[in-house]
Amino acid sequence: MKLVNLLKEKSQQIQISNGEFIKKWEPQVRELKENFNQSVTNSFSNSFASAWFSRLMAVANEEQHSAVIPTSEVLELKLRLQSRLGQEIHIGDWHKLSQQDIDNFAEVTGDKQWIHVDPEQAKHSSPFKSTVAHGFLILSLIPKLRSLEAYASLHYPNARLIVNCGLNNARFLAPVKPGNAIRTRSILRELVANKRSLDITEEIHIEIAPSRKEACTVEMITRVYLQLPTV
């Protein structure tokens, strides 16, 4: 009996201690709960305000999720292009670059180094004995040199949207001077099917006339959407 009474006494002491503990910390717990609820409310408000952007990010991430199943249109385009992997698929027209083109690019980007915009100093001080085009100017001309819009209209007629996903392994190999003409040669390297789009990787070579030296080589990744994302 003594053992039973002892156990009852200890149980009552524990209950009293728990009650005192809860009573002591109840205000702090209530405040923490209110702060948490307020934080959730603010987060919801912020998320609602940026719902459009969030939806776009979700669509972009969804495109490359490992579990997605490409649409039949995407698979059809990939199958049609697959036979040309490793082949040259486009040769662009020659485009002559002028000093005015270089000056305009320097003005927009703020890169006004004398090797680009001062023909007199470049003539005497540059190892190239002339001004030269910015490397980034050459890269920025790829869509024009590649005739991307006209090519897409012909080869991806059911495309709804075409975006640039990035460039890999860009290398500047030879200077482009004012008066030089440049053009692109494109080799199809990789095709990756997403849910509603196809990622197309091309190896781009930019040639200089009349020497036919290569000014630049780069991999260009283009995403062709065959169905507009729903936002």
N, CA, C and O of each residue as an XYZ file, in Angstrom:
924
protein
N       0.834     -1.208      0.000
C       0.000      0.000      0.000
C       0.864      1.252      0.000
O       0.547      2.252     -0.644
N       1.976      1.168      0.748
C       2.862      2.323      0.781
C       3.373      2.665     -0.622
O       3.502      3.835     -0.982
N       3.659      1.632     -1.396
C       4.159      1.839     -2.768
C       3.101      2.494     -3.637
O       3.409      3.392     -4.420
N       1.839      2.046     -3.503
C       0.742      2.621     -4.293
C       0.542      4.079     -3.935
O       0.393      4.926     -4.816
N       0.539      4.375     -2.637
C       0.357      5.770     -2.203
C       1.489      6.661     -2.702
O       1.271      7.809     -3.089
N       2.699      6.113     -2.685
C       3.852      6.879     -3.157
C       3.713      7.221     -4.636
O       4.004      8.346     -5.042
N       3.273      6.262     -5.439
C       3.095      6.484     -6.873
C       2.024      7.538     -7.131
O       2.191      8.398     -7.996
N       0.907      7.471     -6.371
C      -0.161      8.465     -6.535
C       0.351      9.866     -6.224
O       0.044     10.829     -6.927
N       1.148      9.956     -5.143
C       1.684     11.257     -4.741
C       2.593     11.840     -5.821
O       2.506     13.027     -6.137
N       3.453     11.013     -6.379
C       4.370     11.481     -7.430
C       3.599     11.910     -8.682
O       3.959     12.882     -9.346
N       2.515     11.155     -8.994
C       1.702     11.487    -10.167
C       1.048     12.844    -10.001
O       1.011     13.635    -10.944
N       0.534     13.121     -8.816
C      -0.093     14.412     -8.556
C       0.924     15.545     -8.656
O       0.615     16.619     -9.171
N       2.146     15.302     -8.159
C       3.195     16.319     -8.239
C       3.559     16.643     -9.688
O       3.782     17.800    -10.046
N       3.615     15.592    -10.514
C       3.940     15.796    -11.935
C       2.864     16.618    -12.629
O       3.169     17.517    -13.414
N       1.566     16.297    -12.329
C       0.460     17.033    -12.944
C       0.485     18.497    -12.551
O       0.254     19.381    -13.376
N       0.780     18.750    -11.228
C       0.863     20.138    -10.761
C       2.004     20.869    -11.459
O       1.862     22.026    -11.856
N       3.140     20.182    -11.604
C       4.299     20.793    -12.272
C       3.987     21.108    -13.720
O       4.344     22.180    -14.210
N       3.316     20.180    -14.424
C       2.942     20.425    -15.824
C       2.005     21.610    -15.939
O       2.143     22.445    -16.833
N       1.021     21.675    -14.994
C       0.070     22.780    -15.039
C       0.748     24.111    -14.821
O       0.447     25.091    -15.504
N       1.677     24.148    -13.855
C       2.412     25.382    -13.594
C       3.288     25.768    -14.781
O       3.421     26.946    -15.114
N       3.886     24.754    -15.418
C       4.735     25.034    -16.600
C       3.920     25.650    -17.733
O       4.328     26.635    -18.348
N       2.740     25.036    -17.999
C       1.885     25.543    -19.077
C       1.402     26.950    -18.773
O       1.392     27.823    -19.641
N       0.995     27.156    -17.507
C       0.513     28.475    -17.101
C       1.599     29.532    -17.253
O       1.333     30.654    -17.683
N       2.833     29.159    -16.892
C       3.959     30.086    -16.963
C       4.290     30.484    -18.386
O       4.587     31.651    -18.643
N       4.245     29.526    -19.335
C       4.690     29.770    -20.710
C       3.557     30.037    -21.686
O       3.799     30.270    -22.870
N       2.309     30.006    -21.193
C       1.170     30.202    -22.092
C       1.227     31.534    -22.848
O       0.987     31.542    -24.055
N       1.540     32.682    -22.179
C       1.596     33.960    -22.918
C       2.627     33.947    -24.043
O       2.355     34.445    -25.135
N       3.817     33.378    -23.783
C       4.854     33.331    -24.820
C       4.433     32.449    -25.986
O       4.689     32.780    -27.144
N       3.779     31.311    -25.678
C       3.313     30.420    -26.736
C       2.260     31.114    -27.591
O       2.271     31.010    -28.817
N       1.327     31.842    -26.908
C       0.276     32.545    -27.640
C       0.869     33.608    -28.566
O       0.420     33.769    -29.701
N       1.891     34.339    -28.072
C       2.539     35.374    -28.891
C       3.245     34.760    -30.099
O       3.185     35.294    -31.207
N       3.911     33.635    -29.868
C       4.594     32.956    -30.973
C       3.600     32.509    -32.027
O       3.861     32.622    -33.225
N       2.452     31.997    -31.578
C       1.423     31.540    -32.505
C       0.884     32.691    -33.332
O       0.680     32.550    -34.538
N       0.649     33.851    -32.682
C       0.136     35.022    -33.392
C       1.137     35.528    -34.422
O       0.765     35.886    -35.539
N       2.425     35.555    -34.032
C       3.461     35.987    -34.977
C       3.540     35.060    -36.173
O       3.700     35.501    -37.311
N       3.425     33.767    -35.897
C       3.469     32.793    -36.993
C       2.308     33.006    -37.953
O       2.488     32.999    -39.171
N       1.101     33.198    -37.389
C      -0.082     33.425    -38.235
C       0.070     34.683    -39.072
O      -0.297     34.713    -40.246
N       0.626     35.742    -38.437
C       0.826     36.988    -39.171
C       1.822     36.796    -40.296
O       1.645     37.328    -41.392
N       2.893     36.018    -40.015
C       3.906     35.748    -41.038
C       3.306     35.014    -42.219
O       3.612     35.317    -43.372
N       2.438     34.031    -41.922
C       1.783     33.280    -42.998
C       0.900     34.191    -43.823
O       0.869     34.088    -45.049
N       0.172     35.098    -43.148
C      -0.708     36.034    -43.854
C       0.082     36.935    -44.780
O      -0.303     37.151    -45.929
N       1.219     37.473    -44.264
C       2.047     38.349    -45.098
C       2.628     37.597    -46.275
O       2.680     38.118    -47.389
N       3.072     36.358    -46.029
C       3.639     35.554    -47.118
C       2.602     35.301    -48.184
O       2.903     35.350    -49.377
N       1.371     35.027    -47.757
C       0.308     34.789    -48.722
C       0.049     36.037    -49.546
O      -0.162     35.962    -50.756
N       0.068     37.200    -48.874
C      -0.168     38.453    -49.584
C       0.912     38.707    -50.612
O       0.625     39.087    -51.746
N       2.180     38.491    -50.206
C       3.286     38.704    -51.136
C       3.217     37.728    -52.300
O       3.476     38.101    -53.444
N       2.866     36.478    -52.009
C       2.769     35.475    -53.063
C       1.654     35.831    -54.038
O       1.793     35.666    -55.250
N       0.560     36.317    -53.496
C      -0.555     36.691    -54.359
C      -0.159     37.837    -55.283
O      -0.540     37.867    -56.453
N       0.623     38.791    -54.733
C       1.032     39.953    -55.525
C       1.955     39.555    -56.656
O       1.983     40.206    -57.700
N       2.725     38.469    -56.450
C       3.670     38.055    -57.501
C       3.246     36.755    -58.164
O       4.081     36.002    -58.665
N       1.940     36.495    -58.165
C       1.448     35.212    -58.698
C       1.804     35.038    -60.160
O       2.140     33.933    -60.589
N       1.737     36.100    -60.924
C       2.018     36.001    -62.359
C       3.458     35.558    -62.589
O       3.723     34.668    -63.397
N       4.402     36.202    -61.857
C       5.810     35.833    -62.005
C       6.049     34.413    -61.513
O       6.787     33.651    -62.137
N       5.422     34.056    -60.388
C       5.586     32.717    -59.841
C       5.101     31.666    -60.820
O       5.712     30.607    -60.959
N       3.991     31.962    -61.504
C       3.449     31.015    -62.476
C       4.424     30.815    -63.636
O       4.607     29.699    -64.123
N       5.048     31.916    -64.069
C       6.033     31.809    -65.147
C       7.207     30.938    -64.719
O       7.675     30.100    -65.490
N       7.688     31.135    -63.475
C       8.795     30.324    -62.980
C       8.391     28.859    -62.884
O       9.179     27.964    -63.192
N       7.164     28.628    -62.458
C       6.692     27.248    -62.353
C       6.646     26.580    -63.711
O       7.017     25.416    -63.856
N       6.177     27.341    -64.726
C       6.118     26.792    -66.076
C       7.520     26.472    -66.578
O       7.743     25.425    -67.187
N       8.475     27.383    -66.319
C       9.854     27.158    -66.770
C      10.454     25.927    -66.093
O      11.101     25.110    -66.747
N      10.238     25.794    -64.780
C      10.771     24.637    -64.067
C      10.088     23.355    -64.500
O      10.720     22.305    -64.616
N       8.783     23.454    -64.737
C       8.008     22.283    -65.137
C       8.503     21.729    -66.460
O       8.450     20.521    -66.687
N       8.985     22.606    -67.339
C       9.432     22.182    -68.658
C      10.502     21.106    -68.574
O      10.512     20.179    -69.384
N      11.405     21.216    -67.604
C      12.547     20.309    -67.555
C      12.465     19.308    -66.414
O      13.449     18.627    -66.125
N      11.323     19.205    -65.764
C      11.178     18.227    -64.688
C      11.312     16.818    -65.265
O      10.798     16.518    -66.342
N      12.016     15.963    -64.521
C      12.319     14.629    -65.044
C      11.077     13.772    -65.276
O      11.110     12.817    -66.052
N       9.972     14.123    -64.590
C       8.784     13.280    -64.690
C       7.810     13.712    -65.773
O       6.810     13.033    -66.005
N       8.081     14.833    -66.442
C       7.118     15.330    -67.416
C       7.125     14.470    -68.670
O       8.138     13.867    -69.024
N       5.989     14.424    -69.326
C       5.853     13.696    -70.580
C       5.687     14.704    -71.707
O       4.722     15.469    -71.696
N       6.598     14.734    -72.686
C       6.481     15.693    -73.788
C       5.190     15.479    -74.575
O       4.688     14.360    -74.680
N       4.669     16.566    -75.120
C       3.485     16.461    -75.962
C       3.850     15.774    -77.272
O       5.025     15.654    -77.619
N       2.858     15.338    -77.971
C       3.096     14.641    -79.238
C       3.762     15.568    -80.253
O       4.578     15.121    -81.059
N       3.413     16.868    -80.218
C       4.022     17.827    -81.148
C       5.522     17.957    -80.891
O       6.313     18.043    -81.830
N       5.912     17.970    -79.605
C       7.334     18.068    -79.257
C       8.087     16.833    -79.736
O       9.165     16.942    -80.320
N       7.520     15.672    -79.488
C       8.170     14.428    -79.904
C       8.268     14.331    -81.425
O       9.246     13.810    -81.960
N       7.263     14.829    -82.103
C       7.276     14.798    -83.568
C       8.381     15.686    -84.118
O       9.091     15.296    -85.045
N       8.530     16.891    -83.544
C       9.589     17.798    -84.002
C      10.965     17.216    -83.696
O      11.867     17.287    -84.531
N      11.129     16.647    -82.517
C      12.413     16.044    -82.171
C      12.761     14.917    -83.129
O      13.902     14.817    -83.580
N      11.799     14.074    -83.441
C      12.029     12.958    -84.352
C      12.418     13.465    -85.735
O      13.289     12.898    -86.395
N      11.766     14.534    -86.160
C      12.037     15.088    -87.492
C      13.449     15.675    -87.576
O      14.094     15.589    -88.621
N      13.930     16.270    -86.483
C      15.252     16.904    -86.492
C      16.379     15.936    -86.174
O      17.538     16.207    -86.487
N      16.052     14.813    -85.556
C      17.063     13.893    -85.056
C      17.999     13.371    -86.148
O      19.179     13.122    -85.900
N      17.471     13.212    -87.328
C      18.295     12.669    -88.416
C      19.399     13.630    -88.845
O      20.316     13.243    -89.569
N      19.310     14.897    -88.392
C      20.294     15.893    -88.802
C      21.328     16.191    -87.723
O      22.157     17.087    -87.882
N      21.277     15.444    -86.634
C      22.271     15.645    -85.576
C      23.685     15.450    -86.116
O      23.967     14.479    -86.818
N      24.572     16.393    -85.776
C      25.947     16.329    -86.241
C      26.163     16.932    -87.614
O      27.296     16.994    -88.091
N      25.089     17.378    -88.259
C      25.192     17.941    -89.599
C      25.123     19.475    -89.574
O      24.563     20.070    -88.653
N      25.694     20.088    -90.586
C      25.563     21.533    -90.757
C      24.155     21.826    -91.264
O      23.752     21.321    -92.311
N      23.405     22.642    -90.521
C      22.003     22.874    -90.860
C      21.732     24.282    -91.386
O      20.636     24.566    -91.869
N      22.733     25.165    -91.293
C      22.491     26.523    -91.788
C      23.802     27.241    -92.055
O      24.753     27.130    -91.282
N      23.845     27.982    -93.160
C      24.948     28.904    -93.477
C      24.328     30.270    -93.702
O      23.480     30.439    -94.579
N      24.749     31.239    -92.916
C      24.143     32.567    -92.986
C      24.693     33.409    -94.135
O      25.682     33.052    -94.775
N      24.031     34.523    -94.373
C      24.512     35.500    -95.355
C      25.619     36.343    -94.728
O      25.695     36.495    -93.509
N      26.474     36.888    -95.596
C      27.545     37.760    -95.126
C      26.960     39.091    -94.653
O      26.066     39.654    -95.284
N      27.485     39.577    -93.530
C      27.057     40.867    -92.982
C      28.297     41.707    -92.712
O      29.170     41.314    -91.938
N      28.366     42.879    -93.364
C      29.536     43.740    -93.191
C      29.367     44.607    -91.948
O      28.326     45.229    -91.737
N      30.412     44.631    -91.137
C      30.392     45.396    -89.892
C      31.074     46.750    -90.118
O      32.151     46.808    -90.712
N      30.466     47.816    -89.659
C      31.018     49.166    -89.834
C      31.495     49.732    -88.504
O      31.152     49.227    -87.435
N      32.293     50.792    -88.593
C      32.712     51.484    -87.365
C      31.503     52.064    -86.639
O      31.489     52.137    -85.410
N      30.497     52.471    -87.392
C      29.291     53.007    -86.767
C      28.587     51.944    -85.931
O      28.071     52.238    -84.853
N      28.567     50.713    -86.429
C      27.991     49.605    -85.646
C      28.726     49.454    -84.312
O      28.110     49.288    -83.259
N      30.047     49.514    -84.387
C      30.875     49.366    -83.182
C      30.637     50.525    -82.219
O      30.507     50.323    -81.012
N      30.582     51.744    -82.764
C      30.344     52.930    -81.925
C      28.974     52.860    -81.251
O      28.836     53.203    -80.077
N      27.982     52.422    -81.988
C      26.630     52.313    -81.419
C      26.590     51.308    -80.273
O      25.953     51.549    -79.248
N      27.274     50.183    -80.454
C      27.318     49.171    -79.406
C      28.060     49.708    -78.180
O      27.651     49.467    -77.045
N      29.140     50.428    -78.416
C      29.903     51.015    -77.309
C      29.043     52.000    -76.523
O      29.125     52.059    -75.296
N      28.227     52.765    -77.222
C      27.366     53.749    -76.576
C      26.322     53.061    -75.697
O      26.059     53.494    -74.575
N      25.738     52.000    -76.213
C      24.683     51.297    -75.467
C      25.258     50.581    -74.246
O      24.652     50.608    -73.175
N      26.415     49.945    -74.392
C      26.962     49.116    -73.319
C      27.896     49.876    -72.377
O      28.167     49.420    -71.267
N      28.382     51.023    -72.817
C      29.330     51.771    -72.001
C      30.766     51.306    -72.154
O      31.655     51.828    -71.482
N      31.011     50.341    -73.019
C      32.371     49.865    -73.257
C      32.988     50.704    -74.371
O      32.897     50.354    -75.547
N      33.619     51.819    -73.985
C      34.159     52.771    -74.967
C      35.683     52.764    -74.979
O      36.322     53.798    -75.177
N      36.246     51.599    -74.766
C      37.692     51.471    -74.803
C      38.227     51.905    -76.167
O      37.598     51.654    -77.195
N      39.368     52.546    -76.172
C      39.891     53.113    -77.419
C      40.127     52.054    -78.499
O      40.079     52.370    -79.688
N      40.381     50.806    -78.105
C      40.612     49.770    -79.118
C      39.363     49.523    -79.968
O      39.436     48.912    -81.034
N      38.212     50.011    -79.478
C      36.970     49.864    -80.222
C      36.547     51.156    -80.934
O      36.019     51.109    -82.045
N      36.780     52.313    -80.290
C      36.129     53.538    -80.778
C      37.088     54.644    -81.235
O      36.631     55.688    -81.701
N      38.394     54.440    -81.115
C      39.345     55.488    -81.517
C      40.240     54.969    -82.645
O      41.306     54.412    -82.380
N      39.818     55.148    -83.896
C      40.588     54.610    -85.027
C      42.016     55.147    -85.101
O      42.929     54.417    -85.488
N      42.219     56.417    -84.734
C      43.555     57.018    -84.853
C      44.519     56.398    -83.839
O      45.634     56.015    -84.194
N      44.095     56.300    -82.595
C      44.967     55.694    -81.587
C      45.172     54.207    -81.863
O      46.267     53.679    -81.673
N      44.107     53.534    -82.314
C      44.223     52.104    -82.615
C      45.222     51.866    -83.738
O      45.945     50.870    -83.734
N      45.259     52.777    -84.689
C      46.164     52.637    -85.839
C      47.622     52.617    -85.383
O      48.447     51.912    -85.965
N      47.942     53.399    -84.331
C      49.337     53.512    -83.891
C      49.654     52.631    -82.684
O      50.803     52.232    -82.498
N      48.649     52.323    -81.862
C      48.931     51.655    -80.597
C      48.415     50.224    -80.509
O      48.898     49.445    -79.687
N      47.454     49.870    -81.333
C      46.877     48.525    -81.227
C      47.699     47.520    -82.023
O      48.192     47.841    -83.105
N      47.852     46.315    -81.502
C      48.546     45.274    -82.277
C      47.788     44.902    -83.544
O      48.354     44.299    -84.456
N      46.487     45.267    -83.604
C      45.687     44.958    -84.783
C      45.735     46.075    -85.818
O      45.230     45.916    -86.929
N      46.353     47.227    -85.451
C      46.509     48.378    -86.350
C      45.162     48.922    -86.825
O      45.075     49.554    -87.878
N      44.134     48.677    -86.054
C      42.781     49.121    -86.405
C      41.897     48.928    -85.180
O      42.222     48.159    -84.275
N      40.781     49.634    -85.169
C      39.786     49.311    -84.151
C      39.229     47.913    -84.433
O      39.314     47.401    -85.549
N      38.666     47.323    -83.401
C      38.073     45.984    -83.542
C      36.702     45.972    -82.856
O      36.450     46.742    -81.929
N      35.848     45.106    -83.318
C      34.516     44.973    -82.728
C      34.595     44.309    -81.362
O      35.474     43.485    -81.111
N      33.677     44.673    -80.486
C      33.549     44.002    -79.192
C      33.177     42.529    -79.412
O      32.406     42.198    -80.314
N      33.728     41.673    -78.587
C      33.336     40.267    -78.671
C      31.853     40.076    -78.412
O      31.197     39.261    -79.062
N      31.324     40.843    -77.445
C      29.901     40.716    -77.136
C      29.022     41.247    -78.265
O      27.881     40.813    -78.419
N      29.546     42.181    -79.053
C      28.799     42.643    -80.229
C      28.651     41.489    -81.220
O      27.577     41.279    -81.783
N      29.721     40.755    -81.425
C      29.671     39.616    -82.342
C      28.636     38.597    -81.866
O      27.848     38.087    -82.662
N      28.643     38.301    -80.554
C      27.673     37.353    -80.011
C      26.241     37.868    -80.175
O      25.329     37.101    -80.484
N      26.058     39.165    -79.967
C      24.706     39.723    -80.039
C      24.134     39.698    -81.445
O      22.921     39.797    -81.629
N      25.007     39.564    -82.441
C      24.549     39.526    -83.833
C      24.127     38.129    -84.286
O      23.634     37.966    -85.403
N      24.313     37.125    -83.436
C      24.017     35.751    -83.854
C      22.586     35.576    -84.358
O      22.404     34.965    -85.411
N      21.550     36.082    -83.659
C      20.189     35.894    -84.196
C      20.032     36.452    -85.611
O      19.354     35.854    -86.447
N      20.663     37.604    -85.874
C      20.596     38.192    -87.219
C      21.395     37.355    -88.214
O      20.914     37.043    -89.303
N      22.626     36.993    -87.829
C      23.469     36.206    -88.727
C      22.891     34.815    -88.964
O      23.019     34.242    -90.047
N      22.260     34.295    -87.934
C      21.678     32.947    -87.995
C      20.339     32.948    -88.737
O      19.804     31.882    -89.044
N      19.798     34.128    -89.027
C      18.471     34.253    -89.660
C      17.449     33.426    -88.889
O      16.657     32.684    -89.471
N      17.485     33.572    -87.576
C      16.728     32.673    -86.706
C      15.226     32.742    -86.954
O      14.554     31.711    -86.981
N      14.697     33.946    -87.135
C      13.251     34.084    -87.314
C      12.783     33.430    -88.613
O      11.795     32.697    -88.627
N      13.506     33.705    -89.710
C      13.128     33.119    -90.992
C      13.314     31.606    -90.980
O      12.498     30.870    -91.535
N      14.394     31.144    -90.343
C      14.663     29.700    -90.272
C      13.573     28.998    -89.471
O      13.102     27.925    -89.851
N      13.176     29.616    -88.356
C      12.142     29.013    -87.515
C      10.807     28.946    -88.253
O      10.082     27.957    -88.146
N      10.490     29.988    -88.992
C       9.232     29.994    -89.742
C       9.172     28.850    -90.740
O       8.105     28.291    -90.995
N      10.330     28.505    -91.304
C      10.392     27.451    -92.306
C      10.439     26.061    -91.683
O       9.775     25.138    -92.154
N      11.238     25.916    -90.605
C      11.499     24.577    -90.054
C      10.672     24.250    -88.807
O      10.487     23.077    -88.483
N      10.176     25.272    -88.107
C       9.312     25.043    -86.940
C       8.006     25.816    -87.133
O       7.698     26.703    -86.337
N       7.243     25.501    -88.163
C       6.065     26.316    -88.503
C       4.994     26.345    -87.415
O       4.196     27.281    -87.363
N       4.964     25.334    -86.546
C       3.958     25.314    -85.487
C       4.491     25.876    -84.168
O       3.854     25.734    -83.125
N       5.672     26.517    -84.221
C       6.231     27.138    -83.015
C       5.406     28.360    -82.634
O       4.972     29.124    -83.496
N       5.195     28.534    -81.324
C       4.451     29.686    -80.825
C       5.360     30.696    -80.148
O       5.026     31.876    -80.038
N       6.511     30.220    -79.698
C       7.431     31.091    -78.951
C       8.823     30.495    -79.016
O       8.999     29.289    -78.842
N       9.813     31.340    -79.266
C      11.201     30.882    -79.328
C      12.032     31.778    -78.423
O      12.021     33.001    -78.565
N      12.755     31.162    -77.489
C      13.549     31.947    -76.546
C      14.985     31.441    -76.521
O      15.258     30.277    -76.815
N      15.892     32.339    -76.164
C      17.303     32.006    -76.016
C      17.537     31.513    -74.592
O      17.282     32.248    -73.638
N      18.016     30.284    -74.435
C      18.259     29.709    -73.102
C      19.695     29.902    -72.631
O      19.987     29.708    -71.451
N      20.593     30.281    -73.537
C      21.958     30.511    -73.095
C      22.998     30.139    -74.129
O      22.699     29.610    -75.200
N      24.246     30.443    -73.758
C      25.394     30.162    -74.618
C      26.428     29.379    -73.809
O      26.654     29.670    -72.635
N      27.045     28.395    -74.436
C      28.096     27.606    -73.790
C      29.407     27.757    -74.557
O      29.424     27.892    -75.780
N      30.506     27.731    -73.798
C      31.852     27.611    -74.391
C      32.139     28.665    -75.452
O      32.670     28.343    -76.515
N      31.794     29.916    -75.176
C      32.092     30.994    -76.134
C      33.599     31.239    -76.168
O      34.242     31.362    -75.126
N      34.155     31.309    -77.386
C      35.578     31.575    -77.562
C      35.772     32.604    -78.676
O      35.247     32.444    -79.777
N      36.537     33.669    -78.377
C      36.854     34.680    -79.378
C      38.237     34.365    -79.940
O      39.234     34.393    -79.219
N      38.283     34.068    -81.227
C      39.498     33.502    -81.829
C      40.278     34.475    -82.699
O      41.497     34.353    -82.816
N      39.602     35.434    -83.307
C      40.279     36.398    -84.184
C      39.494     37.705    -84.172
O      38.269     37.683    -84.054
N      40.182     38.852    -84.294
C      39.493     40.139    -84.243
C      38.686     40.405    -85.513
O      39.056     39.986    -86.610
N      37.579     41.112    -85.329
C      36.764     41.565    -86.460
C      36.932     43.072    -86.574
O      36.623     43.809    -85.637
N      37.423     43.530    -87.724
C      37.693     44.951    -87.929
C      36.562     45.600    -88.724
O      35.818     44.914    -89.424
N      36.435     46.916    -88.617
C      35.441     47.606    -89.449
C      35.699     47.318    -90.925
O      36.842     47.366    -91.378
N      34.655     47.024    -91.664
C      34.789     46.678    -93.074
C      34.816     45.187    -93.312
O      34.573     44.734    -94.430
N      35.113     44.403    -92.264
C      35.042     42.945    -92.394
C      33.591     42.497    -92.485
O      32.697     43.105    -91.897
N      33.374     41.411    -93.241
C      32.060     40.774    -93.284
C      32.130     39.484    -92.480
O      33.146     38.789    -92.497
N      31.063     39.170    -91.784
C      31.019     37.946    -90.989
C      29.746     37.164    -91.317
O      28.750     37.735    -91.764
N      29.793     35.854    -91.090
C      28.614     35.013    -91.277
C      28.695     33.829    -90.319
O      29.755     33.549    -89.760
N      27.579     33.140    -90.133
C      27.540     31.978    -89.242
C      27.396     30.687    -90.037
O      26.781     30.644    -91.103
N      27.985     29.645    -89.477
C      27.740     28.272    -89.928
C      27.281     27.509    -88.687
O      27.915     27.593    -87.636
N      26.185     26.769    -88.808
C      25.559     26.144    -87.639
C      25.484     24.627    -87.791
O      25.061     24.113    -88.826
N      25.899     23.925    -86.747
C      25.848     22.463    -86.699
C      24.910     22.050    -85.573
O      25.039     22.535    -84.449
N      23.973     21.165    -85.862
C      23.024     20.684    -84.863
C      23.715     19.674    -83.949
O      24.250     18.669    -84.418
N      23.701     19.946    -82.631
C      24.438     19.108    -81.691
C      23.574     18.312    -80.714
O      23.928     17.187    -80.361
N      22.459     18.869    -80.277
C      21.687     18.159    -79.244
C      20.224     18.592    -79.282
O      19.906     19.737    -79.602
N      19.341     17.651    -78.948
C      17.904     17.911    -78.862
C      17.411     17.360    -77.528
O      17.651     16.195    -77.207
N      16.727     18.189    -76.755
C      16.185     17.763    -75.460
C      14.702     18.112    -75.420
O      14.323     19.279    -75.516
N      13.875     17.088    -75.276
C      12.423     17.297    -75.254
C      11.962     17.638    -73.846
O      12.256     16.909    -72.898
N      11.245     18.738    -73.708
C      10.592     19.115    -72.469
C       9.094     18.847    -72.624
O       8.685     18.165    -73.563
N       8.277     19.373    -71.720
C       6.846     19.079    -71.774
C       6.189     19.698    -73.005
O       5.506     19.013    -73.766
N       6.405     21.011    -73.193
C       5.767     21.699    -74.319
C       6.785     22.365    -75.239
O       6.422     23.182    -76.086
N       8.056     22.016    -75.071
C       9.092     22.695    -75.851
C      10.232     21.744    -76.164
O      10.348     20.661    -75.590
N      11.071     22.183    -77.095
C      12.255     21.418    -77.478
C      13.472     22.320    -77.360
O      13.507     23.400    -77.950
N      14.477     21.881    -76.595
C      15.735     22.619    -76.494
C      16.664     22.153    -77.605
O      16.970     20.967    -77.728
N      17.102     23.112    -78.408
C      17.940     22.814    -79.568
C      19.311     23.448    -79.365
O      19.428     24.668    -79.255
N      20.346     22.616    -79.316
C      21.709     23.123    -79.155
C      22.427     23.086    -80.493
O      22.510     22.044    -81.144
N      22.945     24.248    -80.894
C      23.698     24.359    -82.143
C      25.115     24.841    -81.855
O      25.335     25.696    -80.997
N      26.048     24.289    -82.571
C      27.433     24.758    -82.517
C      27.587     25.820    -83.609
O      27.466     25.530    -84.800
N      27.856     27.049    -83.180
C      27.912     28.183    -84.111
C      29.367     28.566    -84.376
O      30.142     28.768    -83.441
N      29.732     28.663    -85.651
C      31.043     29.162    -86.065
C      30.836     30.464    -86.829
O      30.075     30.506    -87.796
N      31.516     31.531    -86.395
C      31.391     32.831    -87.054
C      32.664     33.090    -87.852
O      33.750     33.225    -87.288
N      32.512     33.156    -89.159
C      33.650     33.323    -90.078
C      33.821     34.798    -90.470
O      32.875     35.586    -90.455
N      35.072     35.135    -90.823
C      35.396     36.487    -91.274
C      35.795     36.431    -92.742
O      36.587     35.581    -93.150
N      35.240     37.343    -93.530
C      35.655     37.470    -94.938
C      36.624     38.650    -95.036
O      36.471     39.637    -94.316
N      37.612     38.556    -95.916
C      37.820     37.505    -96.918
C      38.721     36.362    -96.445
O      38.952     35.415    -97.197
N      39.238     36.434    -95.204
C      40.241     35.460    -94.775
C      39.640     34.096    -94.445
O      40.348     33.089    -94.479
N      38.346     34.048    -94.127
C      37.641     32.845    -93.678
C      38.173     32.344    -92.325
O      37.922     31.201    -91.944
N      38.906     33.204    -91.603
C      39.259     32.852    -90.238
C      37.987     32.834    -89.383
O      36.979     33.448    -89.733
N      38.054     32.126    -88.269
C      36.918     32.114    -87.364
C      37.084     33.198    -86.310
O      38.088     33.246    -85.599
N      36.083     34.066    -86.221
C      36.103     35.116    -85.208
C      35.689     34.562    -83.861
O      36.181     34.994    -82.819
N      34.772     33.595    -83.891
C      34.184     33.119    -82.650
C      33.552     31.753    -82.853
O      33.056     31.443    -83.936
N      33.574     30.945    -81.815
C      32.779     29.706    -81.785
C      31.992     29.695    -80.477
O      32.475     30.172    -79.450
N      30.790     29.152    -80.522
C      29.943     29.134    -79.335
C      28.825     28.113    -79.531
O      28.418     27.844    -80.661
N      28.335     27.552    -78.445
C      27.143     26.716    -78.482
C      25.944     27.567    -78.085
O      25.956     28.224    -77.043
N      24.921     27.552    -78.909
C      23.706     28.312    -78.642
C      22.556     27.355    -78.338
O      22.312     26.411    -79.090
N      21.850     27.602    -77.234
C      20.707     26.768    -76.854
C      19.425     27.569    -77.049
O      19.217     28.599    -76.408
N      18.578     27.085    -77.933
C      17.315     27.741    -78.242
C      16.164     26.851    -77.810
O      16.160     25.654    -78.098
N      15.193     27.426    -77.124
C      14.011     26.665    -76.708
C      12.831     27.039    -77.603
O      12.430     28.201    -77.663
N      12.283     26.047    -78.292
C      11.155     26.245    -79.199
C       9.888     25.734    -78.512
O       9.720     24.530    -78.316
N       9.003     26.657    -78.150
C       7.714     26.273    -77.545
C       6.708     25.967    -78.649
O       6.528     26.752    -79.580
N       6.064     24.827    -78.528
C       5.033     24.448    -79.485
C       3.635     24.672    -78.917
O       2.628     24.391    -79.567
N       3.602     25.186    -77.682
C       2.327     25.548    -77.076
C       2.613     26.647    -76.070
O       3.499     26.498    -75.228
N       1.876     27.750    -76.143
C       2.123     28.853    -75.228
C       1.836     28.441    -73.792
O       0.826     27.790    -73.526
N       2.734     28.819    -72.842
C       2.447     28.530    -71.439
C       1.184     29.266    -70.986
O       0.951     30.405    -71.390
N       0.384     28.629    -70.162
C      -0.809     29.259    -69.618
C      -0.425     29.997    -68.342
O       0.102     29.397    -67.406
N      -0.692     31.307    -68.307
C      -0.320     32.140    -67.148
C      -1.587     32.677    -66.523
O      -1.526     33.404    -65.531
